[in-house]
């Protein structure tokens, strides 16, 4: 039991770290798009991220051969091509703060899909946590006052849907092949998912990339920290927490994204957005208590550390 609690704490800590990285990265990506086209930047961050992971595999003397290739291709298309491509496209059309919030409607799509596909039902304190999060998202979205950035908001929500589908695929893959190496899984899905982005980047006309120091730093930050490291942290947490808990916990990222956009991009949140972030923060407190005190690993084999 004590070992299970330690594993849950580590998984939740991984979630918090990656949500800080992902939340702030919305500002980094928005700023980097001044120097490159959306799909050029998306292809660069995913290709380099995949290469970094394969380099780590080689340095750790892990086998490069992997099973479940059709599922990994599907996971790559959903998690890398769909989620990343649509997210960066949304940033071109709209603000970083609202894009962050809309992309993280993902937990709600996960809750809808995880019930019939994974048999994960909401229980106990998860219900008030879900209600608080839902109210928070409604306050931030403010659907009664939609502006001219409707297309950007559609792209951001769609990126969240693709992310949610990748969560379901990853969970089902782990249930079917629990021994599949996490690092290898992440590297291969990122490589497969990079291919459509590279093709689109070559087809869609865009101005030449401006290789400024900021843009180079943004590519490195995205490829190494936001792709390679963050997706490993995400899949690590996903294998040790329920899909609902893992996804709802990640909602700290849009709060960070909104705050960072406020400070660096002067995207000042209105009153409704501030109320929404407060409600989401309250939800995260409830979810953290559930995650640390009451959750046990999905698979007993994952408890061995």
CORMO-V220739 format. One record per residue. RES is the residue in one letter. SS is DSSP state (A for helix, B for strand, O for the rest). PSI is psi in whole degrees, 0 to 359 (999 if undefined). Layout:
RES	SS	PSI
RES	SS	PSI
This chain:
X	O	315
X	A	321
X	A	323
X	A	320
X	A	318
X	A	318
X	A	319
X	A	320
X	A	317
X	A	319
X	A	318
X	A	323
X	A	321
X	A	320
X	A	315
X	A	316
X	A	313
X	A	330
X	A	328
X	A	316
X	A	310
X	A	320
X	A	311
X	A	331
X	A	339
X	A	321
X	A	319
X	A	314
X	A	316
X	A	317
X	A	322
X	A	334
X	O	353
X	O	346
X	O	357
X	O	160
X	O	159
X	A	311
X	A	334
X	A	313
X	A	318
X	A	317
X	A	318
X	A	313
X	A	326
X	A	320
X	A	311
X	A	322
X	A	317
X	A	317
X	A	322
X	A	318
X	A	321
X	A	327
X	A	319
X	A	319
X	A	317
X	A	316
X	A	328
X	O	3
X	O	38
X	O	146
X	O	139
X	O	340
X	O	140
X	O	151
X	O	180
X	O	41
X	A	316
X	A	319
X	A	324
X	A	325
X	A	315
X	A	316
X	A	319
X	A	319
X	A	319
X	A	309
X	A	322
X	A	304
X	A	304
X	A	303
X	A	307
X	A	313
X	A	314
X	A	323
X	A	312
X	A	324
X	A	318
X	A	324
X	A	329
X	A	321
X	A	338
X	O	185
X	O	156
X	A	320
X	A	308
X	A	325
X	A	319
X	A	314
X	A	314
X	A	324
X	A	325
X	O	24
X	O	353
X	A	315
X	A	327
X	A	321
X	A	323
X	A	316
X	A	322
X	A	317
X	A	327
X	A	332
X	A	303
X	A	330
X	A	331
X	A	351
X	O	24
X	O	103
X	O	150
X	O	136
X	O	149
X	O	235
X	A	349
X	A	331
X	A	306
X	A	327
X	A	317
X	A	321
X	A	316
X	A	317
X	A	318
X	A	315
X	A	319
X	A	315
X	A	321
X	A	320
X	A	319
X	A	318
X	A	322
X	O	64
X	A	344
X	A	350
X	A	57
X	O	138
X	O	206
X	O	353
X	O	35
X	A	319
X	A	319
X	A	317
X	A	322
X	A	316
X	A	319
X	A	317
X	A	319
X	A	324
X	A	324
X	A	324
X	A	316
X	A	319
X	A	316
X	A	318
X	A	324
X	A	327
X	A	314
X	A	315
X	A	317
X	A	319
X	A	316
X	A	324
X	A	318
X	A	322
X	A	325
X	A	323
X	O	74
X	O	341
X	O	359
X	O	127
X	O	129
X	A	315
X	A	317
X	A	318
X	A	313
X	A	318
X	A	313
X	A	318
X	A	325
X	A	322
X	A	311
X	A	319
X	A	339
X	A	332
X	A	309
X	A	324
X	A	320
X	A	317
X	A	313
X	A	320
X	A	326
X	A	332
X	A	316
X	O	123
X	O	142
X	O	152
X	O	159
X	O	146
X	O	136
X	O	108
X	O	66
X	O	162
X	A	321
X	A	316
X	A	318
X	A	317
X	A	322
X	A	320
X	A	316
X	A	314
X	A	317
X	A	315
X	A	314
X	A	309
X	A	314
X	A	340
X	A	290
X	A	301
X	A	313
X	A	321
X	A	329
X	A	315
X	A	318
X	A	311
X	A	327
X	A	312
X	A	321
X	A	327
X	A	343
X	A	350
X	O	158
X	O	155
X	A	321
X	A	312
X	A	314
X	A	317
X	A	319
X	A	325
X	A	328
X	O	356
X	O	357
X	A	331
X	A	313
X	A	330
X	A	315
X	A	319
X	A	317
X	A	316
X	A	318
X	A	321
X	A	326
X	A	313
X	A	314
X	A	328
X	A	3
X	O	31
X	O	86
X	O	123
X	O	141
X	O	177
X	A	317
X	A	323
X	A	322
X	A	318
X	A	317
X	A	317
X	A	324
X	A	317
X	A	320
X	A	320
X	A	319
X	A	321
X	A	320
X	A	325
X	A	315
X	A	316
X	A	321
X	A	322
X	A	316
X	A	314
X	A	316
X	A	320
X	A	328
X	O	347
X	O	144
X	O	153
X	O	150
X	O	319
X	O	125
X	A	330
X	A	334
X	A	347
X	A	348
X	O	121
X	O	999
